[in-house]
Amino acid sequence: MNYKQEITRTMSPLERDIDNYLHMAIGMITELSELSEAYEKGDEANFNEEVGDFYWFLENFDNLIEEKSEEISKNSLDNKDPAKRVLDLLDDLKAWLAYGKKVEDVILHSHYQKIKYSMEILLKKLKIDNLKEILEININKLKTRYPEKFDSEKAINRNLEEERKVIENS
């Protein structure tokens, strides 16, 4: 399974680049909040679902970027948590939206790498070693929600019971 390819069919592109990037960044920060709540409650199935949803936003964010930056050395990064990394991204996107200071693709890709690395560190600290399985479950949930492709009506009126069955039975 190629996760990054699979998720593109469930994304609804917006008209402007800034709107797409903001959609992904806001999605990342809300999913981080939801996975934190699930972790505190000890709800493993929901925690895994939120991790999968976070990666949906993160990897679709990367899919939007046309020009990639060079790979960042993981040794050069500090241990900021993923939420702080996403907030750094949102700060750049705010300047783009409010002041017209477009963020170049290489900077966006640098944010992507930093967020992804900080999430890897968090999952390692939490002893989560089944990311591939979590992402497969995420794809199965999305196939249940959107059998063909993204549909606004299905996004609004989800069958949460069916989705939960997919998550718990995977």
N, CA, C and O of each residue as an XYZ file, in Angstrom:
680
protein
N       0.843     -1.186      0.000
C       0.000      0.000      0.000
C       0.887      1.248      0.000
O       1.830      1.353      0.784
N       0.574      2.171     -0.876
C       1.244      3.468     -0.871
C       0.289      4.476     -0.236
O      -0.620      4.987     -0.890
N       0.511      4.751      1.044
C      -0.395      5.598      1.816
C      -0.590      6.962      1.163
O      -1.716      7.444      1.048
N       0.510      7.583      0.737
C       0.406      8.933      0.164
C      -0.439      8.964     -1.100
O      -1.111      9.960     -1.369
N      -0.415      7.895     -1.875
C      -1.267      7.830     -3.062
C      -2.712      7.552     -2.684
O      -3.634      8.164     -3.222
N      -2.902      6.630     -1.761
C      -4.249      6.238     -1.345
C      -5.050      7.414     -0.793
O      -6.249      7.520     -1.054
N      -4.409      8.289     -0.042
C      -5.150      9.370      0.615
C      -5.545     10.495     -0.335
O      -6.453     11.266     -0.024
N      -4.889     10.606     -1.476
C      -5.212     11.722     -2.377
C      -6.651     11.648     -2.875
O      -7.256     12.684     -3.149
N      -7.205     10.456     -2.995
C      -8.571     10.335     -3.503
C      -9.608     10.840     -2.504
O     -10.756     11.089     -2.872
N      -9.211     10.991     -1.251
C     -10.164     11.445     -0.231
C      -9.963     12.908      0.136
O     -10.555     13.390      1.101
N      -9.143     13.610     -0.615
C      -8.914     15.026     -0.335
C      -9.731     15.871     -1.304
O      -9.857     15.542     -2.483
N     -10.274     16.946     -0.794
C     -11.036     17.878     -1.614
C     -10.208     19.149     -1.777
O     -10.178     19.982     -0.872
N      -9.535     19.309     -2.917
C      -8.706     20.503     -3.092
C      -9.541     21.780     -3.068
O     -10.615     21.851     -3.666
N      -9.035     22.764     -2.379
C      -9.677     24.074     -2.323
C      -9.093     24.955     -3.429
O      -8.131     24.561     -4.089
N      -9.658     26.126     -3.633
C      -9.253     26.958     -4.768
C      -7.836     27.515     -4.645
O      -7.068     27.486     -5.607
N      -7.491     28.024     -3.457
C      -6.192     28.688     -3.306
C      -5.206     27.811     -2.540
O      -5.593     27.042     -1.660
N      -3.944     27.937     -2.884
C      -2.898     27.183     -2.182
C      -2.943     27.437     -0.686
O      -2.880     26.496      0.105
N      -3.052     28.699     -0.290
C      -3.046     29.032      1.141
C      -4.185     28.323      1.859
O      -4.015     27.874      2.993
N      -5.338     28.216      1.218
C      -6.476     27.540      1.844
C      -6.191     26.054      2.043
O      -6.535     25.484      3.079
N      -5.563     25.432      1.049
C      -5.206     24.009      1.174
C      -4.211     23.799      2.304
O      -4.369     22.879      3.107
N      -3.183     24.644      2.373
C      -2.173     24.496      3.427
C      -2.776     24.741      4.809
O      -2.474     24.021      5.761
N      -3.629     25.759      4.912
C      -4.281     26.025      6.199
C      -5.192     24.865      6.602
O      -5.223     24.476      7.770
N      -5.926     24.318      5.645
C      -6.788     23.162      5.925
C      -5.967     22.030      6.538
O      -6.370     21.431      7.536
N      -4.816     21.741      5.937
C      -3.983     20.636      6.424
C      -3.388     20.956      7.797
O      -3.365     20.096      8.678
N      -2.908     22.189      7.983
C      -2.283     22.559      9.265
C      -3.311     22.587     10.396
O      -3.039     22.103     11.495
N      -4.479     23.146     10.131
C      -5.533     23.169     11.153
C      -5.967     21.738     11.471
O      -6.210     21.397     12.629
N      -6.062     20.913     10.443
C      -6.397     19.509     10.666
C      -5.372     18.813     11.543
O      -5.732     18.044     12.434
N      -4.090     19.080     11.294
C      -3.040     18.450     12.102
C      -3.178     18.828     13.569
O      -3.089     17.971     14.448
N      -3.393     20.112     13.832
C      -3.428     20.552     15.230
C      -4.674     20.011     15.933
O      -4.612     19.668     17.113
N      -5.800     19.930     15.226
C      -7.006     19.381     15.873
C      -6.861     17.884     16.120
O      -7.323     17.379     17.143
N      -6.224     17.172     15.195
C      -6.016     15.727     15.403
C      -5.057     15.482     16.563
O      -5.239     14.530     17.323
N      -4.044     16.323     16.710
C      -3.135     16.179     17.852
C      -3.885     16.349     19.161
O      -3.620     15.637     20.130
N      -4.818     17.288     19.194
C      -5.632     17.486     20.394
C      -6.489     16.251     20.661
O      -6.594     15.800     21.802
N      -7.100     15.705     19.613
C      -7.951     14.524     19.773
C      -7.155     13.293     20.176
O      -7.629     12.491     20.981
N      -5.955     13.129     19.633
C      -5.174     11.952     20.023
C      -4.667     12.085     21.445
O      -4.505     11.082     22.140
N      -4.414     13.307     21.888
C      -4.020     13.534     23.277
C      -5.157     13.126     24.222
O      -4.925     12.474     25.240
N      -6.384     13.517     23.873
C      -7.546     13.141     24.684
C      -7.725     11.623     24.724
O      -7.979     11.049     25.783
N      -7.593     10.984     23.573
C      -7.752      9.525     23.510
C      -6.684      8.829     24.344
O      -6.966      7.833     25.010
N      -5.458      9.349     24.311
C      -4.367      8.760     25.086
C      -4.657      8.882     26.581
O      -4.482      7.928     27.339
N      -5.105     10.080     26.994
C      -5.420     10.297     28.411
C      -6.537      9.376     28.898
O      -6.532      8.954     30.054
N      -7.494      9.063     28.023
C      -8.611      8.182     28.376
C      -8.226      6.710     28.289
O      -8.972      5.846     28.751
N      -7.065      6.416     27.701
C      -6.647      5.029     27.542
C      -7.409      4.291     26.449
O      -7.477      3.062     26.456
N      -7.983      5.040     25.510
C      -8.763      4.456     24.411
C      -7.832      4.196     23.231
O      -7.618      5.065     22.385
N      -7.277      2.972     23.190
C      -6.266      2.639     22.178
C      -6.806      2.721     20.756
O      -6.130      3.238     19.866
N      -8.018      2.215     20.532
C      -8.595      2.238     19.177
C      -8.772      3.682     18.701
O      -8.431      4.008     17.564
N      -9.296      4.533     19.558
C      -9.488      5.931     19.185
C      -8.146      6.645     19.024
O      -7.980      7.459     18.115
N      -7.197      6.342     19.899
C      -5.862      6.940     19.776
C      -5.261      6.602     18.412
O      -4.755      7.481     17.715
N      -5.321      5.322     18.036
C      -4.780      4.909     16.743
C      -5.510      5.586     15.587
O      -4.895      5.968     14.592
N      -6.827      5.730     15.727
C      -7.596      6.426     14.687
C      -7.108      7.862     14.530
O      -6.936      8.345     13.411
N      -6.886      8.542     15.649
C      -6.448      9.946     15.590
C      -5.030     10.058     15.042
O      -4.718     11.019     14.339
N      -4.170      9.095     15.351
C      -2.831      9.080     14.752
C      -2.963      8.958     13.235
O      -2.301      9.680     12.491
N      -3.820      8.043     12.781
C      -4.049      7.887     11.344
C      -4.599      9.155     10.715
O      -4.180      9.544      9.625
N      -5.534      9.800     11.397
C      -6.096     11.049     10.874
C      -5.035     12.150     10.817
O      -4.994     12.927      9.863
N      -4.175     12.215     11.839
C      -3.086     13.196     11.820
C      -2.205     12.986     10.592
O      -1.864     13.935      9.887
N      -1.843     11.726     10.349
C      -0.985     11.443      9.193
C      -1.699     11.729      7.874
O      -1.043     12.067      6.888
N      -3.013     11.603      7.833
C      -3.754     11.974      6.626
C      -3.490     13.443      6.305
O      -3.192     13.793      5.163
N      -3.599     14.290      7.310
C      -3.360     15.722      7.089
C      -1.890     15.994      6.774
O      -1.578     16.770      5.871
N      -0.994     15.356      7.519
C       0.447     15.580      7.313
C       0.876     15.159      5.910
O       1.545     15.924      5.215
N       0.509     13.977      5.495
C       0.958     13.482      4.193
C       0.253     14.176      3.030
O       0.848     14.336      1.964
N      -0.998     14.589      3.210
C      -1.642     15.393      2.172
C      -0.996     16.768      2.089
O      -0.898     17.343      1.005
N      -0.558     17.298      3.219
C       0.195     18.557      3.211
C       1.426     18.404      2.324
O       1.703     19.257      1.481
N       2.155     17.321      2.519
C       3.349     17.091      1.700
C       2.978     16.883      0.234
O       3.701     17.333     -0.655
N       1.868     16.210     -0.026
C       1.423     16.004     -1.407
C       1.163     17.331     -2.130
O       1.305     17.407     -3.351
N       0.790     18.360     -1.396
C       0.511     19.676     -1.997
C       1.782     20.413     -2.417
O       1.742     21.269     -3.301
N       2.900     20.084     -1.790
C       4.155     20.811     -2.019
C       4.806     20.302     -3.299
O       5.073     19.109     -3.443
N       5.057     21.224     -4.228
C       5.647     20.827     -5.508
C       7.167     20.722     -5.440
O       7.741     19.746     -5.922
N       7.816     21.706     -4.852
C       9.285     21.728     -4.804
C       9.749     21.338     -3.401
O       9.508     22.060     -2.434
N      10.410     20.202     -3.306
C      10.842     19.687     -2.004
C      12.202     20.268     -1.616
O      13.033     20.570     -2.474
N      12.408     20.416     -0.326
C      13.710     20.856      0.177
C      14.606     19.639      0.347
O      14.159     18.497      0.244
N      15.867     19.903      0.606
C      16.777     18.796      0.899
C      16.378     18.172      2.230
O      15.772     18.819      3.084
N      16.729     16.914      2.383
C      16.421     16.200      3.622
C      17.144     16.868      4.785
O      18.342     17.143      4.711
N      16.412     17.122      5.843
C      16.992     17.741      7.031
C      17.658     16.654      7.866
O      17.120     15.557      8.019
N      18.818     16.964      8.394
C      19.488     16.030      9.290
C      18.709     15.972     10.597
O      18.512     16.996     11.252
N      18.269     14.780     10.976
C      17.502     14.631     12.213
C      18.332     15.031     13.428
O      17.789     15.448     14.451
N      19.641     14.902     13.309
C      20.518     15.284     14.424
C      20.497     16.785     14.682
O      20.818     17.229     15.784
N      20.120     17.577     13.666
C      20.134     19.027     13.826
C      18.838     19.569     14.418
O      18.727     20.769     14.667
N      17.857     18.697     14.648
C      16.569     19.145     15.150
C      16.489     19.053     16.664
O      17.060     18.156     17.285
N      15.760     20.010     17.245
C      15.502     19.916     18.682
C      14.291     19.015     18.883
O      13.702     18.535     17.915
N      13.927     18.790     20.114
C      12.846     17.847     20.415
C      11.511     18.542     20.673
O      10.794     18.173     21.604
N      11.169     19.545     19.860
C       9.863     20.188     20.004
C       8.777     19.151     19.775
O       8.928     18.238     18.964
N       7.673     19.309     20.509
C       6.588     18.365     20.279
C       5.866     18.719     18.982
O       5.970     19.847     18.500
N       5.130     17.752     18.412
C       4.483     17.981     17.114
C       3.556     19.196     17.095
O       3.495     19.909     16.093
N       2.836     19.438     18.189
C       1.914     20.582     18.215
C       2.678     21.894     18.046
O       2.232     22.783     17.320
N       3.818     22.018     18.709
C       4.606     23.244     18.568
C       5.138     23.387     17.151
O       5.223     24.498     16.628
N       5.495     22.278     16.530
C       5.953     22.305     15.132
C       4.832     22.776     14.204
O       5.061     23.584     13.304
N       3.619     22.266     14.429
C       2.484     22.686     13.601
C       2.178     24.164     13.848
O       1.831     24.886     12.914
N       2.303     24.617     15.086
C       2.076     26.037     15.377
C       3.111     26.919     14.676
O       2.785     28.025     14.245
N       4.348     26.446     14.558
C       5.361     27.183     13.784
C       4.907     27.324     12.330
O       5.024     28.396     11.735
N       4.391     26.234     11.768
C       3.873     26.259     10.400
C       2.713     27.244     10.300
O       2.670     28.060      9.379
N       1.773     27.174     11.240
C       0.619     28.065     11.211
C       1.039     29.531     11.294
O       0.396     30.393     10.695
N       2.098     29.816     12.022
C       2.598     31.188     12.103
C       3.052     31.670     10.720
O       2.754     32.799     10.330
N       3.764     30.828      9.985
C       4.170     31.195      8.615
C       2.956     31.352      7.704
O       2.895     32.278      6.895
N       1.994     30.445      7.839
C       0.792     30.525      6.993
C      -0.046     31.755      7.321
O      -0.679     32.333      6.438
N      -0.050     32.153      8.585
C      -0.753     33.385      8.986
C      -0.157     34.590      8.271
O      -0.888     35.452      7.784
N       1.171     34.649      8.206
C       1.835     35.766      7.525
C       1.488     35.765      6.034
O       1.353     36.824      5.422
N       1.348     34.590      5.468
C       0.952     34.489      4.051
C      -0.480     35.007      3.878
O      -0.751     35.829      3.002
N      -1.377     34.522      4.713
C      -2.791     34.883      4.598
C      -3.027     36.366      4.896
O      -3.719     37.051      4.142
N      -2.454     36.854      5.985
C      -2.756     38.210      6.445
C      -1.910     39.297      5.784
O      -2.382     40.415      5.578
N      -0.658     38.969      5.453
C       0.259     40.004      4.958
C       0.740     39.747      3.541
O       1.515     40.531      2.995
N       0.289     38.660      2.947
C       0.691     38.360      1.581
C       2.121     37.867      1.438
O       2.674     37.887      0.339
N       2.731     37.421      2.543
C       4.108     36.918      2.506
C       4.071     35.425      2.206
O       4.059     34.599      3.119
N       4.054     35.082      0.897
C       3.944     33.687      0.473
C       5.089     32.859      1.058
O       6.235     33.305      1.101
N       4.766     31.676      1.496
C       5.763     30.756      2.026
C       6.227     29.869      0.878
O       5.415     29.207      0.232
N       7.514     29.858      0.627
C       8.074     29.072     -0.468
C       7.954     27.573     -0.167
O       7.939     27.151      0.989
N       7.870     26.789     -1.242
C       7.717     25.341     -1.104
C       8.820     24.704     -0.261
O       8.546     23.811      0.540
N      10.060     25.153     -0.434
C      11.151     24.524      0.328
C      10.981     24.771      1.830
O      11.361     23.924      2.639
N      10.421     25.909      2.206
C      10.159     26.191      3.628
C       8.998     25.314      4.110
O       9.043     24.756      5.207
N       7.964     25.203      3.281
C       6.842     24.329      3.645
C       7.313     22.892      3.824
O       6.895     22.208      4.758
N       8.182     22.438      2.931
C       8.685     21.064      3.035
C       9.558     20.890      4.269
O       9.561     19.827      4.890
N      10.290     21.920      4.618
C      11.088     21.877      5.845
C      10.164     21.721      7.060
O      10.454     20.941      7.967
N       9.062     22.459      7.072
C       8.067     22.298      8.149
C       7.555     20.861      8.178
O       7.458     20.252      9.243
N       7.230     20.324      7.005
C       6.731     18.950      6.913
C       7.718     17.974      7.566
O       7.333     17.140      8.385
N       8.978     18.092      7.196
C       9.984     17.173      7.737
C      10.094     17.295      9.254
O      10.198     16.289      9.956
N      10.070     18.532      9.758
C      10.184     18.745     11.206
C       8.974     18.179     11.956
O       9.120     17.576     13.019
N       7.785     18.379     11.394
C       6.572     17.851     12.027
C       6.606     16.324     12.014
O       6.317     15.679     13.022
N       6.959     15.762     10.874
C       6.996     14.295     10.751
C       8.009     13.705     11.732
O       7.716     12.712     12.399
N       9.186     14.302     11.825
C      10.215     13.794     12.728
C       9.767     13.910     14.190
O       9.975     12.989     14.979
N       9.160     15.031     14.543
C       8.726     15.196     15.935
C       7.609     14.201     16.276
O       7.510     13.747     17.415
N       6.777     13.867     15.296
C       5.736     12.862     15.528
C       6.365     11.481     15.699
O       5.923     10.695     16.537
N       7.390     11.187     14.911
C       8.104      9.909     15.071
C       8.672      9.786     16.479
O       8.591      8.720     17.090
N       9.241     10.864     16.994
C       9.805     10.865     18.346
C       8.701     10.628     19.373
O       8.865      9.834     20.299
N       7.570     11.325     19.202
C       6.452     11.157     20.138
C       5.954      9.710     20.140
O       5.751      9.123     21.203
N       5.761      9.142     18.959
C       5.270      7.758     18.891
C       6.270      6.791     19.515
O       5.879      5.821     20.164
N       7.550      7.054     19.320
C       8.574      6.198     19.928
C       8.518      6.299     21.458
O       8.617      5.287     22.153
N       8.357      7.529     21.984
C       8.247      7.720     23.434
C       7.034      6.986     24.003
O       7.076      6.464     25.117
N       5.959      6.953     23.226
C       4.735      6.290     23.671
C       4.737      4.791     23.363
O       3.761      4.087     23.623
N       5.854      4.320     22.804
C       6.026      2.905     22.466
C       4.993      2.429     21.436
O       4.490      1.308     21.511
N       4.691      3.306     20.478
C       3.793      2.963     19.373
C       4.677      2.524     18.211
O       5.400      3.332     17.629
N       4.614      1.240     17.882
C       5.489      0.721     16.833
C       4.718      0.090     15.676
O       5.284     -0.654     14.875
N       3.423      0.392     15.595
C       2.592     -0.203     14.549
C       2.017      0.858     13.606
O       0.853      0.771     13.213
N       2.820      1.849     13.245
C       2.325      2.942     12.411
C       1.799      2.447     11.072
O       0.765      2.922     10.602
N       2.486      1.512     10.460
C       2.037      1.001      9.162
C       0.624      0.422      9.285
O      -0.231      0.676      8.437
N       0.392     -0.340     10.323
C      -0.935     -0.920     10.565
C      -1.972      0.185     10.822
O      -3.092      0.113     10.317
N      -1.605      1.189     11.595
C      -2.508      2.308     11.880
C      -2.910      3.005     10.583
O      -4.077      3.348     10.397
N      -1.945      3.214      9.684
C      -2.232      3.895      8.425
C      -3.112      3.032      7.516
O      -3.953      3.563      6.791
N      -2.928      1.717      7.547
C      -3.795      0.821      6.768
C      -5.232      0.874      7.285
O      -6.179      0.877      6.498
N      -5.390      0.915      8.594
C      -6.724      1.028      9.188
C      -7.354      2.359      8.782
O      -8.547      2.423      8.485
N      -6.553      3.410      8.772
C      -7.038      4.734      8.358
C      -7.566      4.689      6.926
O      -8.625      5.244      6.633
N      -6.829      4.031      6.042
C      -7.267      3.895      4.646
C      -8.576      3.112      4.578
O      -9.487      3.493      3.843
N      -8.677      2.028      5.335
C      -9.911      1.229      5.338
C     -11.100      2.039      5.846
O     -12.206      1.927      5.318
N     -10.868      2.848      6.867
C     -11.938      3.714      7.377
C     -12.374      4.693      6.294
O     -13.569      4.903      6.088
N     -11.408      5.291      5.605
C     -11.732      6.267      4.562
C     -12.430      5.608      3.364
O     -13.273      6.232      2.719
N     -12.085      4.358      3.069
C     -12.779      3.639      1.986
C     -14.226      3.367      2.376
O     -15.110      3.343      1.520
N     -14.468      3.163      3.663
C     -15.837      2.987      4.141
C     -16.606      4.301      3.997
O     -17.764      4.306      3.579
N     -15.965      5.397      4.338
C     -16.614      6.707      4.266
C     -16.788      7.179      2.826
O     -17.844      7.687      2.449
N     -15.749      7.006      2.036
C     -15.749      7.479      0.647
C     -15.384      6.323     -0.285
O     -14.218      6.186     -0.655
N     -16.344      5.498     -0.668
C     -16.026      4.344     -1.515
C     -15.350      4.731     -2.842
O     -14.487      4.002     -3.331
N     -15.733      5.850     -3.411
C     -15.168      6.269     -4.699
C     -14.101      7.357     -4.519
O     -12.932      7.172     -4.858
N     -14.540      8.485     -3.979
C     -13.662      9.640     -3.774
C     -14.322     10.549     -2.742
O     -15.410     10.251     -2.247
N     -13.661     11.656     -2.421
C     -14.219     12.596     -1.449
C     -15.598     13.058     -1.890
O     -15.843     13.283     -3.075
N     -16.490     13.194     -0.925
C     -17.855     13.647     -1.163
C     -18.253     14.492      0.049
O     -18.281     13.994      1.175
N     -18.559     15.768     -0.185
C     -18.899     16.678      0.917
C     -20.062     16.159      1.754
O     -20.036     16.243      2.981
N     -21.063     15.631      1.097
C     -22.233     15.109      1.808
C     -21.826     13.977      2.757
O     -22.293     13.914      3.894
N     -20.952     13.085      2.279
C     -20.510     11.962      3.115
C     -19.567     12.438      4.230
O     -19.483     11.808      5.285
N     -18.872     13.531      3.998
C     -18.004     14.088      5.041
C     -18.839     14.653      6.191
O     -18.467     14.545      7.360
N     -19.959     15.249      5.840
C     -20.828     15.861      6.848
C     -21.674     14.803      7.557
O     -21.831     14.844      8.777
N     -22.213     13.864      6.794
C     -23.109     12.833      7.335
C     -22.415     11.478      7.330
O     -22.745     10.597      6.536
N     -21.456     11.328      8.224
C     -20.678     10.084      8.281
C     -21.439      9.000      9.030
O     -22.249      9.278      9.914
N     -21.159      7.761      8.655
C     -21.707      6.613      9.362
C     -20.649      6.188     10.384
O     -19.835      5.302     10.124
N     -20.679      6.832     11.538
C     -19.658      6.604     12.560
C     -19.685      5.176     13.096
O     -18.654      4.638     13.498
N     -20.852      4.575     13.099
C     -20.966      3.190     13.562
C     -20.172      2.251     12.652
O     -19.415      1.405     13.129
N     -20.348      2.404     11.358
C     -19.616      1.572     10.381
C     -18.120      1.839     10.456
O     -17.311      0.912     10.399
N     -17.758      3.112     10.584
C     -16.332      3.457     10.666
C     -15.704      2.855     11.909
O     -14.577      2.364     11.860
N     -16.412      2.889     13.007
C     -15.881      2.324     14.261
C     -15.683      0.807     14.130
O     -14.711      0.253     14.644
N     -16.610      0.149     13.441
C     -16.466     -1.292     13.212
C     -15.174     -1.585     12.448
O     -14.436     -2.511     12.788
N     -14.914     -0.795     11.426
C     -13.691     -0.977     10.630
C     -12.462     -0.797     11.520
O     -11.509     -1.573     11.444
N     -12.496      0.224     12.353
C     -11.346      0.523     13.219
C     -11.137     -0.592     14.235
O     -10.007     -1.031     14.448
N     -12.200     -1.048     14.857
C     -12.064     -2.055     15.911
C     -11.826     -3.462     15.386
O     -11.266     -4.303     16.089
N     -12.253     -3.725     14.143
C     -12.093     -5.076     13.583
C     -10.854     -5.239     12.707
O     -10.616     -6.311     12.151
N     -10.084     -4.191     12.591
C      -8.883     -4.268     11.742
C      -7.690     -4.772     12.524
O      -6.598     -4.899     11.971
